[in-house]
Amino acid sequence: MASIAWKTLIVGILILVFFMPRDHTPDLKVMCDNERMTPGTTCISTDSSKAGTYEERVQREIDNAESARRRDEKWGTELTILGGAITALSLAALIGGLVGMLRARQTVAPADQGWWSQNS
């Protein structure tokens, strides 16, 4: 049972980490080969995500930020609630199991060893 609780706790935390809504402000410090681009410049690169003019790269950043913001508006709150609920229930199960285990240890009386001393 504890193994399942640990696994669901990890899943809940991962959902919170990866799907919690974030600030999607576009990064307008566009870089090309470790140099900051300025309006009117063009980046020539073998990486297609870095190639293009400054204006194209800025527009890509804005579009990506808008897409991420729309995804968060559609699923962010629901997935955050789901991840929080899974995490809380898993923690409750783990704590309940730990408390039960500690109580069980306290209620078990040590075996009476009187017969051993009588036979020796």
Secondary structure per residue as TSV (DSSP state, phi and psi in degrees):
chain	resnum	aa	ss	phi	psi
A	1	M	-	360.0	-41.3
A	2	A	H	-65.3	-33.8
A	3	S	H	-62.0	-42.3
A	4	I	H	-66.8	-40.6
A	5	A	H	-63.0	-41.2
A	6	W	H	-64.1	-43.0
A	7	K	H	-64.9	-42.0
A	8	T	H	-70.0	-31.5
A	9	L	H	-62.2	-44.5
A	10	I	H	-63.9	-42.4
A	11	V	H	-61.7	-44.5
A	12	G	H	-60.4	-43.6
A	13	I	H	-65.7	-41.2
A	14	L	H	-62.8	-40.6
A	15	I	H	-60.9	-44.2
A	16	L	H	-62.7	-43.1
A	17	V	H	-66.4	-44.8
A	18	F	H	-87.7	-23.6
A	19	F	H	-117.0	4.1
A	20	M	S	-68.6	133.5
A	21	P	-	-56.8	141.5
A	22	R	-	-126.4	172.2
A	23	D	-	-81.1	121.2
A	24	H	-	-109.6	46.5
A	25	T	-	-71.6	125.9
A	26	P	-	-65.6	143.7
A	27	D	-	-86.7	108.2
A	28	L	-	-93.4	8.8
A	29	K	-	-87.9	81.3
A	30	V	-	-78.5	126.8
A	31	M	E	-112.2	145.7
A	32	C	E	-134.9	110.6
A	33	D	T	51.0	52.8
A	34	N	T	64.1	18.0
A	35	E	E	-122.6	137.4
A	36	R	E	-75.2	131.2
A	37	M	-	-84.6	153.5
A	38	T	-	-125.7	163.1
A	39	P	T	-53.0	133.5
A	40	G	T	94.9	-9.5
A	41	T	-	-90.4	159.1
A	42	T	E	-125.8	138.1
A	43	C	E	-103.3	125.1
A	44	I	-	-108.8	115.8
A	45	S	-	-145.8	154.0
A	46	T	S	-75.8	-19.2
A	47	D	S	-85.7	113.7
A	48	S	T	-63.0	-24.3
A	49	S	T	-74.9	-16.9
A	50	K	T	-102.1	-16.5
A	51	A	-	-77.0	148.7
A	52	G	E	129.3	175.4
A	53	T	E	-78.2	164.4
A	54	Y	H	-55.7	-45.6
A	55	E	H	-63.3	-40.3
A	56	E	H	-64.7	-41.6
A	57	R	H	-66.4	-39.8
A	58	V	H	-64.1	-42.7
A	59	Q	H	-63.6	-38.8
A	60	R	H	-61.7	-42.9
A	61	E	H	-61.0	-44.0
A	62	I	H	-64.8	-43.8
A	63	D	H	-63.5	-42.9
A	64	N	H	-63.1	-41.7
A	65	A	H	-64.6	-40.7
A	66	E	H	-65.8	-41.0
A	67	S	H	-63.0	-44.1
A	68	A	H	-65.5	-39.4
A	69	R	H	-63.1	-42.4
A	70	R	H	-63.5	-40.3
A	71	R	H	-62.0	-42.7
A	72	D	I	-64.4	-39.3
A	73	E	I	-65.1	-34.0
A	74	K	I	-79.6	-44.3
A	75	W	I	-120.9	-14.7
A	76	G	I	-57.2	-50.8
A	77	T	H	-65.9	-44.6
A	78	E	H	-63.0	-44.1
A	79	L	H	-70.0	-32.6
A	80	T	H	-66.5	-42.3
A	81	I	H	-64.1	-44.2
A	82	L	H	-60.8	-48.1
A	83	G	H	-62.3	-40.3
A	84	G	H	-65.2	-41.4
A	85	A	H	-66.1	-43.8
A	86	I	H	-61.9	-43.1
A	87	T	H	-64.1	-45.7
A	88	A	H	-63.9	-44.4
A	89	L	H	-66.2	-38.6
A	90	S	H	-65.0	-43.2
A	91	L	H	-63.0	-41.0
A	92	A	H	-62.0	-42.1
A	93	A	H	-64.8	-42.2
A	94	L	H	-66.3	-42.5
A	95	I	H	-67.0	-42.3
A	96	G	H	-60.8	-42.1
A	97	G	H	-64.4	-40.9
A	98	L	H	-65.8	-43.5
A	99	V	H	-63.0	-43.9
A	100	G	H	-61.3	-40.7
A	101	M	H	-65.2	-42.3
A	102	L	H	-66.6	-39.6
A	103	R	H	-65.1	-39.5
A	104	A	H	-63.9	-37.7
A	105	R	H	-66.4	-34.9
A	106	Q	H	-74.0	-31.0
A	107	T	H	-85.2	-14.8
A	108	V	-	-82.0	116.3
A	109	A	-	-83.0	145.7
A	110	P	-	-63.7	147.6
A	111	A	-	-65.1	140.8
A	112	D	-	-71.9	121.4
A	113	Q	-	-97.2	14.1
A	114	G	H	-58.7	-37.7
A	115	W	H	-63.6	-30.9
A	116	W	H	-68.0	-44.2
A	117	S	H	-71.4	-26.1
A	118	Q	H	-74.1	-33.8
A	119	N	H	-85.8	-10.3
A	120	S	-	-89.5	360.0
